């Protein structure tokens, strides 16, 4: 479903728009009433997607709470929609885990992983499905194949040999998308997230066709702060290219952000440039000298959390360099110590990275491109109408290339070849949590010694993050053009000496 303008995406955007409007326009006296009205503005007079208008509004209400930065309400006791709003009606509200949450009233209780015979079965004489089943789980019932679920081990051999493709593999889309097996079932068969396993990549959220999984947002708090006239500087991830339409150039995008109320706009690719130089130096002085067996990049928070949570033995191999988001924020705070900083990007897990105690003083807000679109809508800002006085000139093509899978490793490799030409470079990269786990297992087993290993939690990299708006393949092509036309291709080696502590 990635890149399709589905009703789920439309609903989410309506919620973000309405919540942003509340942040921009509501007063202390009208706040509760304005929030309570949102589900009635979003849901029409008759149900469009659910079995009743009451359920549809109930789902919308929970979406509003998450968009306000609040947790879902319990199902077993009465809690008002605006309960706890005092804790959200502030300029700064950090995300509190769990970030990803399943809205119970929205979940369709999809069948967990199993194989099932469909009505395409012809009851053929050969019965190849019966012959290949290692557990004797398949028999003929009323002339058709039948699978005894109590015996089935879900090996899929029956499906592979059926000449009519009459055996379907049923699994939850959210469960299939999760590379760390963090999706399970509650007592009513609905999806439930095992928070200890989850690394907050958001792939379950974008894969659920019912929109039953959502993350918390800071758009209300950010809109409120902008409305108060607080100095807020935007740092924008390079994946912004193409997210707001083909005709929205970097110049137009920057102008629209200034119109929204931000005082200045920086490229997060500046921090990526700093990181590329630093990690090239780290590889040359640590891995090449065999002080470390291999080096893991650190810019993807889901990848880093995956490595630290599931492979604690190799934590020392995770780069200690600041992520591009944090490096850029620290650079901004050095130049503008009284300003607040908002990271705008494609990533859901950046929300929790910014909440970590060591980073809090640098990144004050995190929102996604999807959420930003709602903020533009709330202020009736048409990005195509802006021209702007200047474009973005903080970074090089190397840093901007971080947004696609393989881009981080390519930037570091290019820096190594330029500044350490006598050092051989061995690059590996993985995208998607399942593949990331595999490559980390190989590294732990000593199969990746001498390598620089880049990991991206989202298949396709940041351009395919959970908070993006457009098809990843399309935006990746636009990013390549942006990288290729960059005035400077590589960061200056002097960036390595910038002090960001």
Order of alpha helices (4+ residues) and beta strands (2+ residues): alpha-alpha-alpha-beta-beta-alpha-beta-beta-alpha-beta-alpha-beta-beta-alpha-beta-alpha-beta-alpha-beta-alpha-beta-alpha-alpha-beta-alpha-beta-alpha-alpha-alpha-beta-alpha-beta-alpha
